[in-house]
Every structure is written in structure tokens, then in C-alpha cells.
Amino acid sequence: MPLHHFIFSFLTLAFCATSSVAAAAASKEQTLNTQDAEFFNPKLPPRTLSSSKRFEGSSNLVDLRYHMGPVLSSSPINIYLIWYGRWSLSQKLLIKDFISSISPSATPSPSPSVSEWWKTVSLYTDQTGANVSRTLVVAKEHSDTRYSHGYHLTRLSVQQVIATAVKAAPFPVDHRNGIYLILTSHDVTVQDFCRAVCGFHYFTFPSMVGYTMPYAWIGNSGKQCPEVCAYPFAVPGYMGGGGPGALLPPNGDVGLDGMISVIAHELAELTTNPLVNAWYAGEDPTAPTEIGDLCEGLYGTGGGGGYIGQVIRDRKGRTYNMNGNKGRKFLVQWIWSPALKACAGPNALD
């Protein structure tokens, strides 16, 4: 069954190296002080078990093409949010604050911001020239605190979770604007979670849900595999105490702060490739390389060769690269820009 995989990235391809990476190689951590925080480029141990698709610099080797399918251009994009398992109010607020930070605001967050990051996503168009919408809203929520489909989910039973929520909430049939976002709590295991994926997106089957709509699933890895899915806030255990330490999460929750970047990754790809026939590289739509995959593991200028790129560290040691609503701070991976033909983010230093 074709499903998008959130692919882990560990090895850096030779052409990823740029002059900023070369400069970084001289030390394990580059810093640039500012008044309230400092930019730094930490060198961290890699995660495990995968090959890299990272392209920090512009590259003609990336064959990202449009395959004539739809993008999510209708505004706003309505997110129907399904909380599977037990979630605290503070956890829900953190994730919803991130989602609300994507849309333009009358009182914008300080630069670099999440909304500025989403501008790159909105550069993608369909065959009519319509851009991906700049506005995303949580239209409705459903909490499945009874674990209606158990503590272990397969890819198919994720769609059963959606079907249950559609009836229980109830959610409207929102073909034009709607997407489902399913988030599983730390005590729920999911097929391939931690081994091959941290999240994935696809579309619902009429036989399962009653109609076709795009959806994404992301799990909380905090208790299961933070060194894989909440990296760089956790590092592989084999490093012990002998290597660089994990970075401090900006909101104090390794699992949730790690989820934020995966949610961002999946939303960017879901909106630009909702039916797996729009924007991706490669010839096989069952295993597409999408705009988040190309930049997996990159968070700032100078990423590659074990460096995540220039990010920001505040006075308390918390690491982030983007500002959000309500004073929130987030560490979010970069995505591929169709204009620059390179990975891009609002905290770029060049």
C-alpha cells in the first residue's frame, strides 16, 4: 500500500557541503552572540538506520517535479484534529499554538517566524497557478481517550480511528478544504513507528472512512524513541557520555517539541502532495521524495556533515529557530524552496 514515509536522514551526500559547512568543520560548535541569545551550529551524533536525502545547498541533482495533481489551495485549510490516547491540556495547547502560528496574523510573531517558514510552502502551485493556502485553522477536534482501536495501530487501523472520529465528533465532509491530523500519545505504538517512520501522510479510502480526504499521522516518541523521532533533543544511547549532548527543547518537552517538527514536515508535504500525485521527486509515487524529505535534519545555514545548521540558543540554553504565537519558540526543519532550488528557512543567515 503506497504511503508517504517520514524518512530519517543520517549520512550527508558530498554535494551537500557548502562553504559554511567547511567553516564549521574547524570546531564542534560555532557561535554568534546577539543581545538576548546566540546563534550556534552544534555538531551532533547522527541518528541510525537510514540514508540521507539532505540538500543544504542549491543542487541541480534534485528532480522535484509537478505531476499535475491538486495542492491544497482553498483557504483556509481546515484541520480536523484527532487526539488519540491521553493528552494533557498543556500538550494540546502547545501543538495548537504551533498550528495557529502558521497563518498570517495582524500581530505577527518576531522574525524568524513559523509564518515566514510557511511562505516557502505557499510557493507551490497547481496546474491553474493557484498557490497552497497561507492559512490553516483547527476547524474541529475529537479526543479518543478510550483508545477505541487499542494501544497498537496499523496503517489501516489509523484510518479506522479517523472513521470513528468522523462519526463521534461528528466531522463534516469537507472535500474542498479539509484534512485530518491524527496524533497518538506516548503510550500508543504504531506500525513502523520508530523503526521506519515518525509520521506519514496519505488519503482515506472510501471503504474505510466513506470518502477520500488527505490525512497525516504523527506519534509522540517521548517514551518510545526520542533519539530517533525527537532528535536533536535526544541523541542515540550508544554515545553515552562521551559525545555531544542533546539540545534543550524550547518548550521543555522532548517528545512534544520533537513532534512539532514532524507535524510541520507532514503538513508541508500533505498540502503540496495531498493525493500523492502533485509535487515530489522520483518516478515512483509509492515512495516519493517530497519537499520535507529533501531537507530532513537541516534547521539552519551551514547544515550538513553532522551539523544541523545555525540555530538560536537563549539564555536558558533552549534551542530554537523560529518564533510563534504567544511568545512560543519552535525548532522546525527546513523545506525545499522551488524558487531557490535549495532548502530554505526564515532563519537563514545568507
Phi, psi and chi 1 to 4 in degrees:
 res  aa     phi    psi   chi1   chi2   chi3   chi4
   1 MET       -  123.3  179.6 -178.9   66.5      -
   2 PRO   -70.1  124.5   24.1  -32.3      -      -
   3 LEU  -143.0  141.0  -87.5  172.7      -      -
   4 HIS   -70.3  135.4  164.4   72.9      -      -
   5 HIS  -108.0  134.2  -67.9  -91.4      -      -
   6 PHE   -77.8  104.4 -179.1   93.5      -      -
   7 ILE   -89.6  134.2  -52.2  -65.3      -      -
   8 PHE   -78.1  145.3  -51.2  137.5      -      -
   9 SER  -124.5  131.6  -55.8      -      -      -
  10 PHE  -134.2  -44.9  -50.4   98.5      -      -
  11 LEU   -91.3  143.8  -55.0  174.5      -      -
  12 THR  -102.2  129.9  -55.4      -      -      -
  13 LEU   -70.5  153.0  -60.8  179.1      -      -
  14 ALA   -59.2  -38.7      -      -      -      -
  15 PHE   -78.9    0.2   55.2   83.2      -      -
  16 CYS   -71.8  -23.9  -68.5      -      -      -
  17 ALA   -67.1  138.5      -      -      -      -
  18 THR  -128.9  176.1   62.8      -      -      -
  19 SER   -62.9  -32.4   59.1      -      -      -
  20 SER   -68.5  -33.1   54.9      -      -      -
  21 VAL   -66.8  -42.0  174.5      -      -      -
  22 ALA   -60.3  -40.7      -      -      -      -
  23 ALA   -65.3  -35.1      -      -      -      -
  24 ALA   -70.4  -25.2      -      -      -      -
  25 ALA   -64.5  -16.8      -      -      -      -
  26 ALA   -71.2  -20.0      -      -      -      -
  27 SER  -145.6  166.5   65.8      -      -      -
  28 LYS   -82.0  -11.3  -72.9 -169.9  175.1 -178.8
  29 GLU  -156.8  120.6 -177.8  178.5  -69.1      -
  30 GLN   -94.6  139.8  -73.0 -172.0  -40.0      -
  31 THR  -131.9  151.0   61.6      -      -      -
  32 LEU  -141.1  109.0  174.4   63.1      -      -
  33 ASN   -76.4  141.3  -68.4  -36.7      -      -
  34 THR  -124.9 -176.5   62.5      -      -      -
  35 GLN   -65.7  -46.5 -175.7  174.4    2.2      -
  36 ASP  -108.4  -10.5  -62.4  -44.5      -      -
  37 ALA  -157.6  178.6      -      -      -      -
  38 GLU  -135.9  144.0   63.7  178.3    2.0      -
  39 PHE   -82.0  138.6  -74.2   93.4      -      -
  40 PHE  -151.1  157.6   77.8  123.4      -      -
  41 ASN  -125.3   87.0 -172.2   -0.9      -      -
  42 PRO   -74.5  141.8   27.5  -33.8      -      -
  43 LYS   -96.2  120.9 -176.5  175.3  177.8   65.5
  44 LEU  -122.7  156.9  -63.4  172.4      -      -
  45 PRO   -66.8  149.7   25.9  -35.8      -      -
  46 PRO   -73.7  160.7   30.0  -36.5      -      -
  47 ARG   -75.2 -170.5  -70.7  174.0  -71.4 -172.8
  48 THR  -122.9  161.7   51.8      -      -      -
  49 LEU    73.3   32.6  -56.6  177.8      -      -
  50 SER  -161.1  171.8 -174.1      -      -      -
  51 SER  -106.1  159.9   59.6      -      -      -
  52 SER   -90.8  146.6  174.3      -      -      -
  53 LYS  -126.2   27.4  -67.3 -178.0  179.2  178.2
  54 ARG   -85.2  137.0  -62.1 -173.9  -62.0 -168.0
  55 PHE  -137.1   88.1  -61.8   84.0      -      -
  56 GLU   -71.1  -36.9 -162.6  -86.3  -26.5      -
  57 GLY  -100.8  166.3      -      -      -      -
  58 SER   -60.4  139.2  177.1      -      -      -
  59 SER  -147.7  130.3  175.4      -      -      -
  60 ASN   -79.3   -5.1  -67.4  -33.6      -      -
  61 LEU   -80.7  -10.8  -62.4  177.9      -      -
  62 VAL   -88.2  113.7  176.5      -      -      -
  63 ASP  -101.2   64.3 -174.3   25.2      -      -
  64 LEU   -79.8  121.6 -177.8   73.6      -      -
  65 ARG  -131.6  159.4  -69.3 -173.9  -67.1  133.3
  66 TYR   -94.9  130.0  176.2   56.3      -      -
  67 HIS  -108.8   21.7  -63.8  -95.8      -      -
  68 MET    78.0    5.2  -56.6  -54.8  -69.9      -
  69 GLY   -84.2  174.6      -      -      -      -
  70 PRO   -76.2  155.1   30.0  -36.2      -      -
  71 VAL  -116.0  168.2  -59.1      -      -      -
  72 LEU   -88.1   89.5  -62.6 -175.7      -      -
  73 SER  -100.4  -18.8   58.1      -      -      -
  74 SER   -70.9  142.0  -63.3      -      -      -
  75 SER  -120.1  137.3 -169.9      -      -      -
  76 PRO   -81.0  163.2   34.2  -37.2      -      -
  77 ILE   -80.2  118.5  -63.2  170.3      -      -
  78 ASN   -90.2  119.7  -68.9  -35.3      -      -
  79 ILE   -96.7  122.2  -62.6  175.9      -      -
  80 TYR  -100.5  107.0  -63.5   94.2      -      -
  81 LEU   -96.6  125.4 -173.7   50.4      -      -
  82 ILE  -114.9  116.1  -58.9  169.7      -      -
  83 TRP   -94.6  106.4  -55.7   97.3      -      -
  84 TYR  -100.0  120.9 -169.3   83.3      -      -
  85 GLY   100.8 -160.6      -      -      -      -
  86 ARG  -103.8  124.8  -69.2 -172.7  175.1   88.2
  87 TRP  -127.8  136.8  -66.1   84.9      -      -
  88 SER   -78.7  160.6   69.2      -      -      -
  89 LEU   -61.2  -40.5  177.5   59.2      -      -
  90 SER   -65.1  -36.1   62.4      -      -      -
  91 GLN   -65.4  -44.0  -70.9  176.3  -37.3      -
  92 LYS   -63.1  -41.7  -70.3 -177.5  176.4 -178.5
  93 LEU   -64.2  -39.7  -72.0  175.2      -      -
  94 LEU   -60.8  -47.5  174.4   59.0      -      -
  95 ILE   -67.6  -40.6  -70.2  174.3      -      -
  96 LYS   -69.3  -31.6  -70.8 -166.7  -70.4 -175.1
  97 ASP   -65.3  -36.7  -77.0  -13.0      -      -
  98 PHE   -64.7  -47.5  171.7   73.3      -      -
  99 ILE   -60.0  -42.7  -67.0  171.9      -      -
 100 SER   -68.4  -22.0   69.9      -      -      -
 101 SER   -73.3  -16.0  -62.0      -      -      -
 102 ILE   -68.6  -40.5  -68.5  172.9      -      -
 103 SER   -77.6  149.7  -56.3      -      -      -
 104 PRO   -59.5  147.3  -20.2   31.6      -      -
 105 SER  -131.9  152.5  170.8      -      -      -
 106 ALA   -66.0  -26.2      -      -      -      -
 107 THR  -120.6   81.6   54.7      -      -      -
 108 PRO   -63.5  150.7   21.7  -31.4      -      -
 109 SER   -69.8  153.8  -56.6      -      -      -
 110 PRO   -59.5  147.6  -19.2   30.3      -      -
 111 SER   -76.3  143.8 -176.2      -      -      -
 112 PRO   -76.4  136.8   29.1  -34.6      -      -
 113 SER  -123.2  162.5   69.7      -      -      -
 114 VAL   -62.8  -39.9  174.7      -      -      -
 115 SER   -62.1  -38.2 -177.9      -      -      -
 116 GLU   -66.4  -36.5  -68.4  169.8  -23.2      -
 117 TRP   -60.3  -42.3  172.9   82.9      -      -
 118 TRP   -69.0  -19.8 -169.4  -98.4      -      -
 119 LYS   -55.5  -35.8  -77.8 -176.8 -179.9  178.9
 120 THR   -64.6  -41.0  -61.0      -      -      -
 121 VAL   -60.6  -40.1 -178.9      -      -      -
 122 SER   -71.9   -5.9   70.7      -      -      -
 123 LEU   -73.7  -18.4  -65.0  175.9      -      -
 124 TYR   -78.5  138.9  -71.9   87.1      -      -
 125 THR  -128.0  165.8   61.9      -      -      -
 126 ASP   -98.0 -171.0   62.9   15.0      -      -
 127 GLN   -69.6  -14.3   56.8 -172.2  -50.4      -
 128 THR   -90.3   -6.0   70.7      -      -      -
 129 GLY    90.0    5.3      -      -      -      -
 130 ALA   -76.0  131.1      -      -      -      -
 131 ASN   -83.6  154.3  -65.2   77.5      -      -
 132 VAL   -56.3  137.2  169.8      -      -      -
 133 SER   -61.3  144.2  173.5      -      -      -
 134 ARG   -82.5  -12.7  -71.6  -72.9  -47.4  -82.1
 135 THR  -115.5  125.1  -54.6      -      -      -
 136 LEU  -124.3  137.1  -72.9   79.3      -      -
 137 VAL  -134.9  149.3  -62.1      -      -      -
 138 VAL   -82.3  105.5  175.7      -      -      -
 139 ALA   -79.8  -35.5      -      -      -      -
 140 LYS  -162.4  154.0 -159.7  163.1 -173.9  177.2
 141 GLU  -128.0  154.2  -59.0  173.7   59.9      -
 142 HIS  -141.7  132.4  172.6   70.2      -      -
 143 SER  -108.7  120.2  -65.9      -      -      -
 144 ASP  -103.7   77.3 -168.7  -24.4      -      -
 145 THR   -79.5   -9.5   58.0      -      -      -
 146 ARG   -94.3    4.9  -64.1 -174.8  175.8 -178.2
 147 TYR    50.2   59.2  -57.7   81.7      -      -
 148 SER   -57.8  -23.0   62.2      -      -      -
 149 HIS  -118.7   24.9  -66.1  -85.8      -      -
 150 GLY    89.2 -177.6      -      -      -      -
 151 TYR   -93.7   -3.3  -72.9   84.1      -      -
 152 HIS  -128.9  128.1  175.7   74.4      -      -
 153 LEU  -115.8  143.7  -58.6  177.1      -      -
 154 THR   -99.4  175.0   65.8      -      -      -
 155 ARG   -61.2  -37.4  -66.2  177.3 -178.5  -86.0
 156 LEU   -72.6  -39.0  -81.8  178.6      -      -
 157 SER   -71.6  -18.2   63.5      -      -      -
 158 VAL   -60.3  -39.1  166.0      -      -      -
 159 GLN   -69.1  -29.9  -65.8 -152.6   26.0      -
 160 GLN   -67.6  -34.9  -67.1  172.5  -21.8      -
 161 VAL   -61.1  -42.6  169.3      -      -      -
 162 ILE   -61.7  -46.6  -63.4  172.0      -      -
 163 ALA   -58.8  -40.9      -      -      -      -
 164 THR   -63.8  -43.0  -62.2      -      -      -
 165 ALA   -67.1  -38.9      -      -      -      -
 166 VAL   -57.9  -39.8  164.8      -      -      -
 167 LYS   -79.7  -37.1  -65.0  174.0 -177.2  176.2
 168 ALA   -79.1  -35.7      -      -      -      -
 169 ALA   -62.2  -50.8      -      -      -      -
 170 PRO   -81.2  156.3   31.7  -32.9      -      -
 171 PHE   -94.6  141.6  -71.0  150.2      -      -
 172 PRO   -74.0  161.9   29.3  -35.7      -      -
 173 VAL   -83.5  101.3 -179.9      -      -      -
 174 ASP  -115.0   71.0 -169.0   -6.7      -      -
 175 HIS   -64.1  -34.3  -71.5  -62.8      -      -
 176 ARG   -78.8  -40.5 -176.8  174.1  176.0   81.5
 177 ASN  -119.0  -10.7  -64.5   56.4      -      -
 178 GLY   -94.4  149.1      -      -      -      -
 179 ILE  -140.8  152.5   60.9  175.0      -      -
 180 TYR  -102.3  138.6  -62.6  120.6      -      -
 181 LEU  -124.6  111.6 -179.7   60.5      -      -
 182 ILE  -105.0  122.9  -55.0   93.0      -      -
 183 LEU  -119.1  125.1  -54.2  177.3      -      -
 184 THR  -104.2  140.9   50.4      -      -      -
 185 SER   -74.3  172.9   56.7      -      -      -
 186 HIS   -63.3  -20.1   67.4   85.2      -      -
 187 ASP   -98.3   10.3   52.4  -11.1      -      -
 188 VAL  -106.5  126.3  176.5      -      -      -
 189 THR   -96.5  147.9   59.7      -      -      -
 190 VAL  -133.5  143.7  177.7      -      -      -
 191 GLN   -48.6  125.2  179.5 -176.8   -3.5      -
 192 ASP    73.4   -3.8  -64.9  -31.2      -      -
 193 PHE   -62.4  134.1 -173.8   32.1      -      -
 194 CYS    78.6  -28.5  -64.6      -      -      -
 195 ARG   -90.0  -42.1  -65.9 -168.8  -56.4  -86.0
 196 ALA  -130.1  -23.2      -      -      -      -
 197 VAL  -139.5  154.5  -61.0      -      -      -
 198 CYS  -109.5  -18.7  -62.1      -      -      -
 199 GLY  -170.3  166.6      -      -      -      -
 200 PHE  -155.2  164.5   58.8   75.2      -      -
 201 HIS  -134.5  153.0   75.2   84.6      -      -
 202 TYR  -162.3 -150.7 -157.5   56.0      -      -
 203 PHE  -137.2  153.2   50.0   83.2      -      -
 204 THR   -73.8  151.6   59.6      -      -      -
 205 PHE   -93.8  135.4  -59.5  147.8      -      -
 206 PRO   -55.2  -33.4  -27.8   36.4      -      -
 207 SER   -68.3  -22.1   60.7      -      -      -
 208 MET   -98.2  -45.1  -60.0  -72.8  -70.9      -
 209 VAL  -111.3  -22.5  179.7      -      -      -
 210 GLY   111.0  -17.2      -      -      -      -
 211 TYR  -164.4  174.0   44.4   82.3      -      -
 212 THR  -101.4  122.1  -63.0      -      -      -
 213 MET  -146.0  145.9  -91.8 -179.5   58.4      -
 214 PRO   -67.2  147.8  -15.3   29.8      -      -
 215 TYR  -147.7  161.4   74.7   89.8      -      -
 216 ALA  -136.3  145.9      -      -      -      -
 217 TRP  -122.0  139.5  159.6   80.9      -      -
 218 ILE  -140.8  139.5  -61.6   95.6      -      -
 219 GLY  -108.5  154.5      -      -      -      -
 220 ASN   -85.0  111.8 -177.8  -12.0      -      -
 221 SER   -90.4    3.4   67.5      -      -      -
 222 GLY   -53.0  -35.4      -      -      -      -
 223 LYS  -105.2   -8.4  -63.2  -68.7  179.9   65.2
 224 GLN  -107.9  -48.8  -62.7 -176.0   49.7      -
 225 CYS  -157.3   57.7   57.9      -      -      -
 226 PRO   -60.4  -30.6   22.6  -34.0      -      -
 227 GLU   -69.1  -14.1   72.2  -77.3   -3.1      -
 228 VAL  -101.5  -53.6  175.5      -      -      -
 229 CYS  -101.3   -7.1  -67.2      -      -      -
 230 ALA  -117.8   16.7      -      -      -      -
 231 TYR   -63.4  137.8 -178.8   92.3      -      -
 232 PRO   -96.8   21.3   35.6  -35.0      -      -
 233 PHE   -82.0   -7.7  -59.3  127.8      -      -
 234 ALA  -142.6  146.2      -      -      -      -
 235 VAL  -120.0  158.6  -63.2      -      -      -
 236 PRO   -55.8  141.0  -26.1   35.0      -      -
 237 GLY   -61.9  -26.7      -      -      -      -
 238 TYR   -64.8  -16.4   67.5   80.5      -      -
 239 MET   -70.8  -26.3  -71.0  -60.1  -63.3      -
 240 GLY    57.2 -136.3      -      -      -      -
 241 GLY  -103.9   11.1      -      -      -      -
 242 GLY   -94.5   -3.0      -      -      -      -
 243 GLY  -127.4 -172.1      -      -      -      -
 244 PRO   -59.9  142.8  -19.8   31.1      -      -
 245 GLY   -84.9  164.6      -      -      -      -
 246 ALA   -66.9  155.8      -      -      -      -
 247 LEU   -83.9  150.8  -55.6 -178.4      -      -
 248 LEU   -78.0  130.3  -70.1 -178.2      -      -
 249 PRO   -71.1  145.0   25.5  -33.5      -      -
 250 PRO   -67.3  -23.7   23.1  -33.2      -      -
 251 ASN  -115.2   11.9  -60.6  -73.5      -      -
 252 GLY    76.4   12.9      -      -      -      -
 253 ASP  -133.1  104.2 -171.7  -39.5      -      -
 254 VAL   -56.6  -47.9  168.4      -      -      -
 255 GLY   -63.4  -46.8      -      -      -      -
 256 LEU   -71.6  -43.4  -95.2  -70.6      -      -
 257 ASP   -63.4  -35.0  -82.1  -58.9      -      -
 258 GLY   -67.7  -37.8      -      -      -      -
 259 MET   -61.6  -35.6  -81.0 -171.9   81.6      -
 260 ILE   -55.7  -46.4  -66.5  -65.1      -      -
 261 SER   -67.7  -34.4 -169.7      -      -      -
 262 VAL   -69.2  -40.7 -173.7      -      -      -
 263 ILE   -59.5  -44.5  -69.4  170.1      -      -
 264 ALA   -59.8  -46.6      -      -      -      -
 265 HIS   -55.6  -50.0  176.2  121.3      -      -
 266 GLU   -70.2  -38.6  -64.9  -58.4  -25.4      -
 267 LEU   -64.4  -39.9  -72.4  177.1      -      -
 268 ALA   -62.2  -41.8      -      -      -      -
 269 GLU   -78.8  -34.0  -64.7 -176.2  -16.5      -
 270 LEU   -64.7  -37.4 -177.4   63.2      -      -
 271 THR   -79.1  -25.9   53.3      -      -      -
 272 THR   -97.0  -10.1   55.3      -      -      -
 273 ASN  -150.1   55.1 -164.3   28.1      -      -
 274 PRO   -66.3  -32.1   23.1  -34.2      -      -
 275 LEU  -111.8   17.6  -59.9 -179.0      -      -
 276 VAL    60.5   34.8 -159.2      -      -      -
 277 ASN  -143.3   27.0   61.5   -2.9      -      -
 278 ALA  -118.4 -100.3      -      -      -      -
 279 TRP   -99.3  115.1  -72.4   95.0      -      -
 280 TYR  -165.7  162.4   63.7   87.5      -      -
 281 ALA  -103.1  154.8      -      -      -      -
 282 GLY    95.6  164.6      -      -      -      -
 283 GLU   -97.6   -9.1  -61.1  -59.1  -36.7      -
 284 ASP  -106.6  105.5 -176.1    1.7      -      -
 285 PRO   -67.8  -14.0   24.9  -33.4      -      -
 286 THR   -77.8  -15.4   66.8      -      -      -
 287 ALA  -141.1   62.9      -      -      -      -
 288 PRO   -75.5  150.9   30.3  -35.1      -      -
 289 THR  -102.8  114.1  -61.4      -      -      -
 290 GLU  -108.6 -176.3  -61.0  171.4  -77.8      -
 291 ILE   -68.0  -21.6   69.0  169.8      -      -
 292 GLY   -85.1  -37.1      -      -      -      -
 293 ASP   -58.5  -38.1  -60.5  -36.1      -      -
 294 LEU   -64.9  -19.3  -69.1  166.9      -      -
 295 CYS  -124.5   15.8  -54.1      -      -      -
 296 GLU   -56.3  128.4  169.3   61.4   26.0      -
 297 GLY    89.7   -0.8      -      -      -      -
 298 LEU  -106.4  129.9  -63.9  174.5      -      -
 299 TYR  -127.5   -1.7  -60.8   86.5      -      -
 300 GLY  -175.1  176.3      -      -      -      -
 301 THR   -60.2  138.1  -57.7      -      -      -
 302 GLY    87.5   13.5      -      -      -      -
 303 GLY   -72.6  152.9      -      -      -      -
 304 GLY   122.5  159.9      -      -      -      -
 305 GLY    62.8   30.1      -      -      -      -
 306 GLY    95.5   -8.2      -      -      -      -
 307 TYR   -96.0  139.6  -68.3   87.1      -      -
 308 ILE   -86.7   -9.8   68.1  169.4      -      -
 309 GLY   105.5  168.7      -      -      -      -
 310 GLN   -70.1  116.4  -67.3  -82.1   -6.0      -
 311 VAL  -123.6 -177.3  -67.0      -      -      -
 312 ILE  -114.6  138.2  -54.0  166.7      -      -
 313 ARG  -122.2  123.6  179.2  168.7   54.8 -165.9
 314 ASP   -84.2 -177.8   67.8   14.8      -      -
 315 ARG   -65.2  -20.5  -69.7  178.2  176.1  177.1
 316 LYS   -92.4    3.8  -65.6 -177.0  178.2 -179.5
 317 GLY    86.9    3.6      -      -      -      -
 318 ARG   -78.5  141.1  -63.0  171.0  -63.0 -166.4
 319 THR  -108.2  134.5  -55.3      -      -      -
 320 TYR  -156.6  170.1   64.6   98.2      -      -
 321 ASN  -137.2   -0.9   63.0   -9.2      -      -
 322 MET  -145.7  147.9  -62.1  177.6 -159.7      -
 323 ASN   -98.8  148.2  -64.9  -67.1      -      -
 324 GLY  -128.5 -170.6      -      -      -      -
 325 ASN   -67.1  156.9  -67.6  -11.1      -      -
 326 LYS    60.1   27.3  -57.0  178.5 -177.5  178.0
 327 GLY    76.6    8.6      -      -      -      -
 328 ARG   -68.2  153.8  -63.9  -78.6 -161.1 -174.5
 329 LYS  -129.8  143.6  -59.2 -179.1 -172.7  -57.0
 330 PHE  -138.8  151.4  -55.5  102.6      -      -
 331 LEU  -108.9  111.6 -174.6   69.6      -      -
 332 VAL  -126.5  134.4  177.2      -      -      -
 333 GLN   -65.6  154.8   71.5  150.5   90.2      -
 334 TRP   -74.7  165.6  -78.7   12.8      -      -
 335 ILE  -132.4  163.7   51.1  176.1      -      -
 336 TRP   -76.2  128.0 -172.6  -97.8      -      -
 337 SER   -94.6  125.5  165.9      -      -      -
 338 PRO   -71.2  -20.2   28.2  -34.8      -      -
 339 ALA   -80.7  -45.8      -      -      -      -
 340 LEU   -85.2  -18.0  -60.7  175.6      -      -
 341 LYS    52.6   47.5  -63.2 -167.7 -176.1  -37.0
 342 ALA  -161.6  165.4      -      -      -      -
 343 CYS   -69.0  142.9  -63.8      -      -      -
 344 ALA  -144.1  151.2      -      -      -      -
 345 GLY  -158.3  160.5      -      -      -      -
 346 PRO   -70.2  -14.5   27.6  -36.2      -      -
 347 ASN   -94.8   15.5   58.7  -48.6      -      -
 348 ALA   -60.6  139.6      -      -      -      -
 349 LEU   -99.9    2.5  -60.8  179.0      -      -
 350 ASP  -136.2      -   50.7   15.3      -      -
